[in-house]
Amino acid sequence: MTTTDSHAIVLFDGVCNLCNTSVNYIIDHDPEGYFKVASLQSDAAQALLANHALPADYLDSLVLVENGEVYMRSTAALRIARRLDGAVRLLAIFTAIPEPLRDVVYAWVARNRYRWFGKRDTCRMPTPELQGRFLT
C-alpha cells in the first residue's frame, strides 16, 4: 500500500476515543478526500508499519504516510491540520516550535489519552458511507 500525490494515509489507534474523534474531524474537514485512514491494528496499517520499519505493536503516536515519507507525533498532526478546511489550518504555525518541544506535549497527551478520553473494546468500523475513506 502506497500513497500518491493525491492521497496520504493517517494511521491511528482504533480503540482510542480521542483518536477516533480526531479521525472524524479529519474526515469532516477534508472534503477532497486527500486523507485515507486506517487503525494501527488493521492489516493495512500493519503492512505500512512493516514497510517503514516500525514495530507491529506501535500505538504510541498518530502516523502519517505522505508522498512516501513517514511523519509521527506532533509533526504528523500539524501536517494533517495544514491540509484541512477551517481555522485548524492555523495550527501549522506551531511548526515554528522545535519538534522535540512539541513532542513533549504530544507525548504527555498520548500517555494520558485513555484515562482522559477513554477507550473502546474494539476498533472502529467505518459506516457504509465512509467505507471508501478507510483502509482495512
DSSP file with accessible surface (Angstrom, degrees, kcal/mol):
  #  RESIDUE AA STRUCTURE BP1 BP2  ACC     N-H-->O    O-->H-N    N-H-->O    O-->H-N    TCO  KAPPA ALPHA  PHI   PSI    X-CA   Y-CA   Z-CA
    1    1 A M              0   0  108      0, 0.0     2,-0.3     0, 0.0    50,-0.1   0.000 360.0 360.0 360.0 126.8    0.0    0.0    0.0
    2    2 A T        -     0   0  118      6,-0.0     2,-0.2    65,-0.0    46,-0.0  -0.872 360.0-121.5-130.8 164.9    1.5    3.3   -1.0
    3    3 A T        -     0   0   20     -2,-0.3     2,-0.3     6,-0.1     5,-0.1  -0.643  20.9-160.1-100.1 162.9    0.5    6.9   -1.1
    4    4 A T  B >   -A    7   0A  68      3,-0.9     3,-1.2    -2,-0.2    63,-0.4  -0.768  42.2 -90.8-127.0 178.9    0.3    9.1   -4.2
    5    5 A D  T 3  S+     0   0  134     -2,-0.3     3,-0.1     1,-0.2    -2,-0.0   0.755 127.0  54.8 -63.4 -20.4    0.3   12.9   -4.5
    6    6 A S  T 3  S+     0   0   72      1,-0.1     2,-0.3    27,-0.0    -1,-0.2   0.604 114.5  32.8 -90.7  -9.4   -3.5   12.7   -4.4
    7    7 A H  B <   -A    4   0A  61     -3,-1.2    -3,-0.9    28,-0.0    60,-0.5  -0.998  54.5-169.4-146.2 149.0   -3.7   10.8   -1.1
    8    8 A A  E     -b   35   0B   0     26,-2.4    28,-2.9    -2,-0.3     2,-0.5  -0.902  23.9-128.3-127.4 161.0   -2.0   10.5    2.2
    9    9 A I  E     -bC  36  65B   6     56,-2.6    56,-2.8    -2,-0.3     2,-0.5  -0.946  12.2-159.8-118.4 130.1   -2.7    7.8    4.9
   10   10 A V  E     -bC  37  64B   0     26,-3.0    28,-2.1    -2,-0.5     2,-0.5  -0.936   6.9-161.9-107.3 122.1   -3.4    8.5    8.5
   11   11 A L  E     +bC  38  63B   1     52,-3.3    52,-2.3    -2,-0.5     2,-0.3  -0.910  18.4 172.4-104.2 131.7   -2.8    5.6   10.9
   12   12 A F  E     -b   39   0B   3     26,-1.9    28,-3.5    -2,-0.5     2,-0.8  -0.924  43.8 -91.2-138.8 159.5   -4.5    5.9   14.3
   13   13 A D    >   -     0   0    4     -2,-0.3     3,-1.1    26,-0.2     7,-0.2  -0.614  36.9-155.2 -72.7 109.5   -5.1    3.9   17.5
   14   14 A G  T 3  S+     0   0    0     -2,-0.8   110,-1.0     1,-0.3    -1,-0.2   0.627  88.2  47.8 -68.7 -15.2   -8.5    2.3   16.6
   15   15 A V  T 3  S+     0   0   21    108,-0.2   105,-3.2   106,-0.1     2,-0.5   0.538  87.8 101.1-101.1  -5.5   -9.6    1.8   20.3
   16   16 A C  B <>  -F  119   0C   0     -3,-1.1     4,-2.5   103,-0.2   103,-0.2  -0.662  60.1-154.0 -84.5 123.9   -8.7    5.3   21.5
   17   17 A N  H  > S+     0   0   48    101,-1.7     4,-2.4    -2,-0.5     5,-0.2   0.885  96.7  51.3 -64.7 -39.3  -11.7    7.7   21.8
   18   18 A L  H  > S+     0   0   45    100,-0.5     4,-2.3     2,-0.2    -1,-0.2   0.931 111.5  48.1 -62.2 -43.6   -9.5   10.8   21.2
   19   19 A C  H  > S+     0   0   25      2,-0.2     4,-2.4     1,-0.2    -2,-0.2   0.915 111.5  49.2 -64.6 -42.4   -8.0    9.3   18.1
   20   20 A N  H  X S+     0   0    0     -4,-2.5     4,-2.3     2,-0.2    -1,-0.2   0.901 110.7  50.3 -65.1 -39.4  -11.5    8.3   16.7
   21   21 A T  H  X S+     0   0   91     -4,-2.4     4,-2.1     1,-0.2    -1,-0.2   0.912 110.3  51.0 -63.4 -39.9  -12.8   11.8   17.4
   22   22 A S  H  X S+     0   0   55     -4,-2.3     4,-2.6     2,-0.2    -2,-0.2   0.902 108.4  51.2 -64.0 -41.2   -9.8   13.2   15.6
   23   23 A V  H  X S+     0   0    1     -4,-2.4     4,-2.8     2,-0.2     5,-0.2   0.914 108.0  52.5 -63.3 -41.6  -10.4   10.9   12.6
   24   24 A N  H  X S+     0   0   60     -4,-2.3     4,-2.6     1,-0.2    -1,-0.2   0.923 110.3  48.9 -58.3 -42.5  -14.0   12.1   12.5
   25   25 A Y  H  X S+     0   0   91     -4,-2.1     4,-1.8     2,-0.2    -2,-0.2   0.924 110.2  50.6 -63.5 -44.8  -12.7   15.7   12.4
   26   26 A I  H  < S+     0   0   11     -4,-2.6     3,-0.3     1,-0.2     4,-0.2   0.949 112.6  46.1 -58.4 -49.5  -10.3   14.9    9.6
   27   27 A I  H >< S+     0   0   12     -4,-2.8     3,-1.1     1,-0.2    -2,-0.2   0.925 113.3  49.4 -60.5 -43.8  -13.0   13.2    7.5
   28   28 A D  H 3< S+     0   0  121     -4,-2.6    -1,-0.2     1,-0.2    -2,-0.2   0.765 117.2  40.5 -67.8 -26.5  -15.4   16.1    8.1
   29   29 A H  T 3< S+     0   0   57     -4,-1.8    56,-2.6    -3,-0.3    -1,-0.2   0.142 100.5  74.2-111.7  19.5  -12.8   18.8    7.2
   30   30 A D    X   +     0   0    5     -3,-1.1     3,-2.0    -4,-0.2    -1,-0.2  -0.618  52.2 165.8-126.8  68.1  -11.2   17.0    4.2
   31   31 A P  T 3  S+     0   0   93      0, 0.0    -1,-0.1     0, 0.0    53,-0.1   0.756  74.0  57.2 -63.2 -23.0  -13.9   17.4    1.5
   32   32 A E  T 3  S-     0   0  169     -3,-0.1    -2,-0.0     1,-0.0    -3,-0.0   0.551 107.2-124.9 -83.0  -8.0  -11.5   16.4   -1.3
   33   33 A G    <   +     0   0   11     -3,-2.0    -6,-0.1    -6,-0.2    -3,-0.0   0.834  57.3 150.5  70.1  32.6  -10.7   13.1    0.4
   34   34 A Y        +     0   0   10     49,-0.1   -26,-2.4   -27,-0.1     2,-0.5   0.879  57.4  65.1 -63.1 -37.6   -6.9   13.7    0.5
   35   35 A F  E     -b    8   0B   0    -28,-0.2     2,-0.3    -9,-0.1   -26,-0.2  -0.757  61.5-170.4 -95.4 130.1   -6.6   11.6    3.6
   36   36 A K  E     -b    9   0B  49    -28,-2.9   -26,-3.0    -2,-0.5     2,-0.3  -0.838  19.1-151.4-103.1 151.6   -7.3    7.9    3.8
   37   37 A V  E     +bd  10 134B   0     96,-3.1    98,-2.9    -2,-0.3     2,-0.3  -0.908  20.0 173.5-129.5 154.3   -7.4    6.4    7.3
   38   38 A A  E     -b   11   0B   0    -28,-2.1   -26,-1.9    -2,-0.3     2,-0.2  -0.964  34.5-113.0-154.4 141.1   -6.7    3.0    9.0
   39   39 A S  E >   -b   12   0B  14     96,-0.4     3,-2.0    -2,-0.3     6,-0.5  -0.498  29.0-122.2 -71.6 147.1   -6.5    1.9   12.5
   40   40 A L  T 3  S+     0   0    1    -28,-3.5   -27,-0.1     1,-0.3    -1,-0.1   0.742 113.0  60.5 -61.2 -20.5   -3.0    0.9   13.6
   41   41 A Q  T 3  S+     0   0   67    -29,-0.4    -1,-0.3     4,-0.1   -28,-0.1   0.559  86.9 100.8 -84.6  -6.7   -4.5   -2.5   14.5
   42   42 A S  S <> S-     0   0   18     -3,-2.0     4,-2.4     1,-0.1     5,-0.1  -0.315  82.7-117.8 -79.8 160.5   -5.7   -3.2   10.9
   43   43 A D  H  > S+     0   0  138      2,-0.2     4,-2.2     1,-0.2     5,-0.2   0.891 115.3  54.8 -61.1 -39.8   -3.9   -5.4    8.3
   44   44 A A  H  > S+     0   0    6      1,-0.2     4,-2.0     2,-0.2    -1,-0.2   0.926 110.5  44.9 -61.8 -43.9   -3.4   -2.4    6.0
   45   45 A A  H  > S+     0   0    0     -6,-0.5     4,-3.1     1,-0.2     5,-0.2   0.903 109.1  56.1 -67.5 -39.2   -1.6   -0.4    8.8
   46   46 A Q  H  X S+     0   0   57     -4,-2.4     4,-2.3     1,-0.2    -1,-0.2   0.905 107.9  48.9 -59.6 -40.4    0.4   -3.4    9.8
   47   47 A A  H  X S+     0   0   46     -4,-2.2     4,-2.4     2,-0.2    -1,-0.2   0.917 112.4  47.9 -65.3 -42.4    1.8   -3.7    6.2
   48   48 A L  H  X S+     0   0    2     -4,-2.0     4,-1.2     2,-0.2    -2,-0.2   0.909 110.6  51.2 -65.3 -42.5    2.6    0.0    6.2
   49   49 A L  H ><>S+     0   0    1     -4,-3.1     5,-3.0     1,-0.2     3,-0.6   0.938 111.7  47.5 -59.5 -44.6    4.3   -0.2    9.6
   50   50 A A  H ><5S+     0   0   71     -4,-2.3     3,-1.6     1,-0.2    -2,-0.2   0.912 108.5  54.8 -63.4 -41.3    6.4   -3.1    8.3
   51   51 A N  H 3<5S+     0   0  110     -4,-2.4    -1,-0.2     1,-0.3    -2,-0.2   0.754 113.4  42.6 -63.3 -24.1    7.3   -1.2    5.1
   52   52 A H  T <<5S-     0   0   63     -4,-1.2    -1,-0.3    -3,-0.6    -2,-0.2   0.094 116.5-110.1-112.8  21.6    8.6    1.7    7.1
   53   53 A A  T < 5S+     0   0   95     -3,-1.6    -3,-0.2     1,-0.2    -2,-0.1   0.807  70.4 140.7  57.5  36.1   10.5   -0.4    9.8
   54   54 A L      < -     0   0   34     -5,-3.0    -1,-0.2    -6,-0.2    -2,-0.1  -0.847  59.5 -98.0-104.6 146.8    8.1    0.5   12.6
   55   55 A P    >   -     0   0   69      0, 0.0     3,-1.7     0, 0.0    -1,-0.1  -0.287  24.3-125.3 -65.9 147.2    7.1   -2.2   15.1
   56   56 A A  T 3  S+     0   0   62      1,-0.3    -7,-0.1    -7,-0.1    -6,-0.1   0.785 110.3  53.7 -62.6 -27.8    3.8   -4.1   14.6
   57   57 A D  T 3  S+     0   0  132    -11,-0.0     2,-0.4     2,-0.0    -1,-0.3   0.198  76.5 140.1 -94.1  18.8    2.7   -3.2   18.1
   58   58 A Y    <   +     0   0   21     -3,-1.7    -9,-0.0     1,-0.2    -4,-0.0  -0.463   3.3 141.1 -68.0 117.8    3.3    0.6   17.6
   59   59 A L        +     0   0   53     -2,-0.4    -1,-0.2   -46,-0.1   -46,-0.1   0.230  39.1 101.2-136.1   9.6    0.4    2.5   19.2
   60   60 A D  S    S+     0   0  116      1,-0.1     2,-0.3     2,-0.0    50,-0.1   0.623  86.0  12.9 -76.6 -14.4    2.4    5.5   20.7
   61   61 A S  S    S-     0   0    8     12,-0.0     2,-0.1    49,-0.0    -1,-0.1  -0.998  77.7 -93.4-158.7 155.8    1.5    8.0   18.0
   62   62 A L        -     0   0   32     -2,-0.3    11,-1.0   -50,-0.1     2,-0.4  -0.486  44.3-150.4 -63.1 142.6   -0.5    9.1   15.1
   63   63 A V  E     -CE  11  72B   1    -52,-2.3   -52,-3.3     9,-0.2     2,-0.5  -0.992  11.1-166.6-125.9 131.5    1.3    8.1   11.9
   64   64 A L  E     -CE  10  71B   0      7,-3.1     7,-2.9    -2,-0.4     2,-0.6  -0.978   3.1-165.8-116.6 126.2    1.1   10.0    8.6
   65   65 A V  E     +CE   9  70B   3    -56,-2.8   -56,-2.6    -2,-0.5     2,-0.4  -0.965  21.9 164.7-110.7 115.0    2.4    8.4    5.4
   66   66 A E  E >   - E   0  69B   2      3,-2.6     3,-2.3    -2,-0.6   -58,-0.1  -0.989  64.0 -15.9-139.3 123.3    2.6   11.1    2.8
   67   67 A N  T 3  S-     0   0   81    -60,-0.5    -1,-0.1   -63,-0.4     3,-0.1   0.866 127.3 -53.2  51.7  40.5    4.5   11.0   -0.5
   68   68 A G  T 3  S+     0   0   46      1,-0.3     2,-0.3   -64,-0.1    -1,-0.3   0.408 116.8 111.9  80.2  -3.7    6.5    8.0    0.7
   69   69 A E  E <   -E   66   0B 115     -3,-2.3    -3,-2.6     2,-0.0     2,-0.5  -0.766  59.6-138.3-102.5 150.6    7.6    9.8    3.9
   70   70 A V  E     -E   65   0B  44     -2,-0.3     2,-0.4    -5,-0.2    -5,-0.2  -0.919  18.9-176.2-110.7 131.4    6.5    8.9    7.4
   71   71 A Y  E     -E   64   0B  52     -7,-2.9    -7,-3.1    -2,-0.5     2,-0.3  -0.968   6.3-176.3-124.8 142.4    5.7   11.5   10.0
   72   72 A M  E >>  -E   63   0B  39     -2,-0.4     4,-1.1    -9,-0.2     3,-0.9  -0.821  42.7  -0.9-133.9 170.0    4.8   10.9   13.6
   73   73 A R  H 3> S-     0   0   84    -11,-1.0     4,-2.0    -2,-0.3     3,-0.2  -0.138 124.5  -7.4  52.4-136.4    3.7   12.7   16.7
   74   74 A S  H 3> S+     0   0   11      1,-0.2     4,-2.7     2,-0.2     5,-0.3   0.844 134.0  57.8 -63.7 -32.9    3.2   16.5   16.5
   75   75 A T  H <> S+     0   0   24     -3,-0.9     4,-2.4     1,-0.2    -1,-0.2   0.932 107.6  47.4 -64.6 -41.6    4.7   16.7   13.0
   76   76 A A  H  X S+     0   0    0     -4,-1.1     4,-2.2    -3,-0.2    -2,-0.2   0.947 113.1  48.8 -62.2 -47.8    2.1   14.3   11.7
   77   77 A A  H  X S+     0   0   37     -4,-2.0     4,-2.6     1,-0.2    -2,-0.2   0.913 113.6  45.8 -59.8 -43.4   -0.7   16.2   13.5
   78   78 A L  H  X S+     0   0   19     -4,-2.7     4,-2.0     2,-0.2    -1,-0.2   0.871 110.7  52.6 -71.6 -35.1    0.4   19.6   12.2
   79   79 A R  H  < S+     0   0   62     -4,-2.4     4,-0.5    -5,-0.3    -1,-0.2   0.882 112.1  47.2 -66.7 -35.2    0.9   18.3    8.6
   80   80 A I  H >< S+     0   0    6     -4,-2.2     3,-1.6    -5,-0.2     4,-0.5   0.950 109.2  53.7 -67.3 -48.1   -2.6   17.0    8.7
   81   81 A A  H >< S+     0   0    6     -4,-2.6     3,-1.5     1,-0.3    -2,-0.2   0.877 100.7  59.9 -56.1 -38.9   -4.0   20.2   10.1
   82   82 A R  T 3< S+     0   0   87     -4,-2.0    -1,-0.3     1,-0.3    -2,-0.2   0.733 105.7  49.2 -65.2 -19.6   -2.5   22.3    7.3
   83   83 A R  T <  S+     0   0   83     -3,-1.6    -1,-0.3    -4,-0.5    -2,-0.2   0.481  95.4  92.1 -96.9  -4.4   -4.5   20.3    4.7
   84   84 A L  S <  S-     0   0    4     -3,-1.5   -54,-0.2    -4,-0.5     5,-0.2  -0.533  78.9-105.7 -93.2 159.8   -7.9   20.6    6.4
   85   85 A D  S    S+     0   0   77    -56,-2.6     3,-0.4    -2,-0.2    -1,-0.1  -0.457  76.4  21.8 -75.2 152.7  -10.6   23.2    6.0
   86   86 A G  S >  S-     0   0   50      1,-0.2     3,-1.6    -2,-0.1     4,-0.2  -0.290 110.1 -35.8  93.1-171.7  -11.2   25.9    8.6
   87   87 A A  G >  S+     0   0   76      1,-0.3     3,-2.4     2,-0.2     4,-0.3   0.690 113.7  82.6 -66.5 -20.1   -9.3   27.5   11.4
   88   88 A V  G >  S+     0   0   27     -3,-0.4     3,-1.9     1,-0.3     4,-0.3   0.799  77.1  73.2 -57.4 -24.9   -7.5   24.3   12.3
   89   89 A R  G X  S+     0   0  129     -3,-1.6     3,-1.7     1,-0.3    -1,-0.3   0.795  82.6  69.9 -57.0 -29.6   -5.1   25.2    9.5
   90   90 A L  G X  S+     0   0  132     -3,-2.4     3,-1.9     1,-0.3    -1,-0.3   0.728  79.3  76.1 -64.0 -21.1   -3.7   27.9   11.7
   91   91 A L  G X  S+     0   0   75     -3,-1.9     3,-2.4    -4,-0.3    -1,-0.3   0.749  74.0  81.2 -60.8 -21.9   -2.2   25.3   14.0
   92   92 A A  G X  S+     0   0   26     -3,-1.7     3,-2.2    -4,-0.3    -1,-0.3   0.749  73.2  76.5 -58.1 -20.4    0.5   24.9   11.3
   93   93 A I  G X  S+     0   0  126     -3,-1.9     3,-2.0     1,-0.3    -1,-0.3   0.812  79.4  72.3 -60.7 -25.0    2.2   27.9   12.9
   94   94 A F  G X  S+     0   0   99     -3,-2.4     3,-1.6     1,-0.3    -1,-0.3   0.617  73.1  82.3 -69.6  -8.1    3.4   25.6   15.7
   95   95 A T  G <  S+     0   0   82     -3,-2.2    -1,-0.3     1,-0.3    -2,-0.2   0.717  78.2  71.0 -65.8 -15.9    5.8   24.0   13.3
   96   96 A A  G <  S+     0   0   89     -3,-2.0    -1,-0.3    -4,-0.2    -2,-0.2   0.717  82.9  83.6 -70.2 -20.8    8.0   27.0   14.2
   97   97 A I  S <  S-     0   0   65     -3,-1.6     5,-0.1    -4,-0.2     0, 0.0  -0.676 101.6 -97.1 -81.1 135.0    8.4   25.4   17.6
   98   98 A P    >>  -     0   0   79      0, 0.0     4,-2.0     0, 0.0     3,-0.8  -0.238  30.7-121.7 -54.9 138.2   11.2   22.9   17.6
   99   99 A E  H 3> S+     0   0   86      1,-0.2     4,-3.0     2,-0.2     5,-0.2   0.857 108.5  58.2 -51.8 -43.7    9.9   19.3   17.1
  100  100 A P  H 3> S+     0   0   94      0, 0.0     4,-1.1     0, 0.0    -1,-0.2   0.901 109.1  46.0 -59.2 -35.4   11.4   18.0   20.4
  101  101 A L  H <> S+     0   0  109     -3,-0.8     4,-1.2     2,-0.2     3,-0.4   0.921 113.5  48.1 -71.7 -42.5    9.5   20.6   22.4
  102  102 A R  H  X S+     0   0   31     -4,-2.0     4,-2.3     1,-0.2     3,-0.2   0.904 109.1  54.9 -61.0 -40.8    6.2   20.0   20.5
  103  103 A D  H  X S+     0   0   21     -4,-3.0     4,-2.9     1,-0.2    -1,-0.2   0.751  97.3  63.1 -70.9 -22.0    6.7   16.2   21.0
  104  104 A V  H  X S+     0   0  102     -4,-1.1     4,-1.9    -3,-0.4    -1,-0.2   0.946 109.2  41.4 -63.1 -45.9    7.0   16.6   24.8
  105  105 A V  H  X S+     0   0   91     -4,-1.2     4,-2.2    -3,-0.2     5,-0.2   0.930 114.8  51.7 -66.3 -44.4    3.4   18.0   24.8
  106  106 A Y  H  X S+     0   0   53     -4,-2.3     4,-2.8     1,-0.2    -2,-0.2   0.936 110.0  48.9 -57.4 -46.9    2.3   15.3   22.3
  107  107 A A  H  X S+     0   0   33     -4,-2.9     4,-2.7     1,-0.2    -1,-0.2   0.879 108.4  54.1 -63.7 -37.3    3.8   12.5   24.4
  108  108 A W  H  X S+     0   0  130     -4,-1.9     4,-1.2     2,-0.2    -1,-0.2   0.940 112.6  42.8 -62.9 -45.8    2.1   13.8   27.6
  109  109 A V  H >X S+     0   0   45     -4,-2.2     4,-0.9     1,-0.2     3,-0.5   0.935 113.9  52.2 -64.9 -45.0   -1.4   13.8   25.9
  110  110 A A  H >< S+     0   0   15     -4,-2.8     3,-0.6     1,-0.2     4,-0.4   0.896 107.6  51.8 -60.0 -40.9   -0.7   10.4   24.3
  111  111 A R  H 3< S+     0   0  174     -4,-2.7    -1,-0.2     1,-0.2     4,-0.2   0.802 119.1  36.1 -64.1 -30.5    0.3    8.9   27.6
  112  112 A N  H <X S+     0   0   13     -4,-1.2     4,-2.7    -3,-0.5     5,-0.3   0.392  85.4 104.0-104.4   2.1   -2.9   10.1   29.2
  113  113 A R  H <X>S+     0   0   23     -4,-0.9     4,-2.5    -3,-0.6     5,-0.5   0.857  82.2  46.8 -61.2 -40.0   -5.4    9.7   26.3
  114  114 A Y  H  >5S+     0   0   73     -4,-0.4     4,-1.6     3,-0.2    -1,-0.2   0.916 115.3  46.3 -67.8 -41.3   -7.1    6.5   27.6
  115  115 A R  H  45S+     0   0  181     -4,-0.2    -2,-0.2     1,-0.2    -1,-0.2   0.907 121.3  36.8 -67.2 -42.4   -7.5    7.9   31.1
  116  116 A W  H  <5S+     0   0  113     -4,-2.7    -2,-0.2    -7,-0.2    -1,-0.2   0.863 135.9  17.4 -78.7 -38.7   -8.8   11.3   29.9
  117  117 A F  H  <5S-     0   0   99     -4,-2.5    -3,-0.2    -5,-0.3    -2,-0.2   0.523  99.5-132.7-115.4 -11.9  -10.9   10.3   26.9
  118  118 A G     << -     0   0   24     -4,-1.6  -101,-1.7    -5,-0.5  -100,-0.5  -0.130  15.2-109.6  85.0 177.2  -11.5    6.6   27.4
  119  119 A K  B     -F   16   0C 118   -103,-0.2  -103,-0.2  -102,-0.1     2,-0.2  -0.981  17.0-119.0-147.8 158.3  -11.1    3.7   25.0
  120  120 A R        -     0   0  100   -105,-3.2     4,-0.0    -2,-0.3     3,-0.0  -0.551  19.8-126.9 -91.6 162.7  -13.3    1.2   23.1
  121  121 A D  S    S+     0   0  167     -2,-0.2     2,-0.3     1,-0.1    -1,-0.1   0.754  94.0  24.2 -78.9 -26.0  -13.3   -2.5   23.5
  122  122 A T  S    S-     0   0  105   -108,-0.1    -2,-0.1  -107,-0.1     3,-0.1  -0.912  94.1 -87.4-135.1 164.1  -12.9   -2.9   19.7
  123  123 A C        -     0   0   36     -2,-0.3  -108,-0.2     1,-0.1     2,-0.1  -0.336  53.7 -92.7 -69.4 153.2  -11.5   -0.9   16.8
  124  124 A R        -     0   0   32   -110,-1.0   -85,-0.2    -4,-0.0    -1,-0.1  -0.380  34.3-150.6 -65.5 139.5  -13.8    1.5   15.0
  125  125 A M        -     0   0  151     -2,-0.1     2,-0.1    -3,-0.1     6,-0.0  -0.941  21.5-118.5-111.5 132.4  -15.6    0.1   11.9
  126  126 A P        -     0   0   17      0, 0.0     5,-0.1     0, 0.0     0, 0.0  -0.376  24.0-115.9 -70.8 148.6  -16.5    2.6    9.2
  127  127 A T    >>  -     0   0   60      1,-0.1     3,-1.0    -2,-0.1     4,-0.8  -0.373  34.8-103.1 -70.6 162.1  -20.1    3.3    8.2
  128  128 A P  G >4 S+     0   0  109      0, 0.0     3,-0.7     0, 0.0     4,-0.3   0.878 123.3  56.5 -56.3 -34.7  -21.0    2.3    4.7
  129  129 A E  G 34 S+     0   0  157      1,-0.2     3,-0.2     2,-0.1     4,-0.0   0.801 113.9  38.5 -66.7 -29.3  -20.9    6.0    3.7
  130  130 A L  G X> S+     0   0   43     -3,-1.0     3,-2.1     1,-0.2     4,-0.6   0.389  82.2 106.5-102.3   1.9  -17.3    6.2    4.9
  131  131 A Q  G X< S+     0   0   91     -4,-0.8     3,-1.3    -3,-0.7    -1,-0.2   0.859  75.6  58.2 -51.7 -39.4  -16.0    2.8    3.7
  132  132 A G  G 34 S+     0   0   58     -4,-0.3    -1,-0.3     1,-0.3    -2,-0.1   0.687 101.7  55.5 -68.1 -16.5  -14.0    4.4    0.9
  133  133 A R  G <4 S+     0   0   37     -3,-2.1   -96,-3.1   -97,-0.1     2,-0.4   0.598  98.2  76.7 -89.0 -14.0  -12.0    6.6    3.3
  134  134 A F  B <<  -d   37   0B  17     -3,-1.3     2,-0.4    -4,-0.6   -96,-0.2  -0.829  65.1-151.2-104.7 138.0  -10.8    3.6    5.4
  135  135 A L              0   0   32    -98,-2.9   -96,-0.4    -2,-0.4   -90,-0.2  -0.862 360.0 360.0 -98.1 138.5   -8.1    1.1    4.5
  136  136 A T              0   0  107     -2,-0.4   -94,-0.0   -98,-0.1   -98,-0.0  -0.750 360.0 360.0-122.1 360.0   -8.7   -2.3    6.1
